[in-house]
């Protein structure tokens, strides 16, 4: 349970190319790999908001409207989720900075 076959096939990122014991050169080569491409900042100050505004200017994750359904002469109220006319919240400034997910750092507690 919980184990995948990728380790046995040599696809595990910390396994050597031979899949077995591996050599010291392969281990040191992986330890010295530098990221390529753009430089990733170490802190994140903003995020995309997960809430929406409705026509009234209310802010929430989900909006529902109450509808009256008549079934067998009985009136019954149901909630129906609103999907139209919602405006995304946009970019939200974080209260305190977070560590970027792609920043290579090891966190430990003493």
C-alpha positions, -999 to +999 in steps of 0.1 A: +000+000+000+013+034-009+042+022-029+045+028-066+065+008-091+084+039-103+112+033-078+119-002-092+120+012-128+146+038-120+122+067-124+125+078-088+143+112-088+167+101-060+175+067-075+206+062-097+203+054-134+212+018-128+183+013-104+205-006-080+231+005-055+243+033-076+277+049-077+290+078-056+294+099-088+257+098-096+248+108-060+272+138-061+260+148-096+224+150-084+234+170-053+252+196-075+224+202-100+216+239-104+182+250-115+180+262-152+158+289-167+143+318-147+153+326-112+126+318-086+121+344-059+122+329-024+091+346-010+055+350-023+036+382-014+004+377-034-019+349-044-050+345-066-082+349-047-105+319-045-137+339-038-162+357-060-183+389-060-219+388-070-241+416-084-247+431-049-210+432-041-211+404-016-179+383-014-181+345-009-168+311-022-202+300-034-236+317-039-270+301-037-305+314-045-337+301-030-363+288-054-398+277-046-407+243-061-444+231-062-447+193-061-480+176-056-496+208-044-468+213-017-446+244-019-410+236-010-380+258-010-348+246-026-313+262-028-299+264-063-262+273-068-255+305-088-229+303-116-236+333-137-227+370-131-199+362-106-167+383-107-134+367-095-118+383-065-085+388-083-050+391-067-050+391-029-021+404-009-009+380+018-007+392+055+029+378+058+051+364+030+052+326+023+081+306+010+078+299-027+070+262-036+099+260-061+125+275-038+150+248-028+152+250+009+150+225+037+131+235+068+138+218+101+131+225+138+157+224+165 
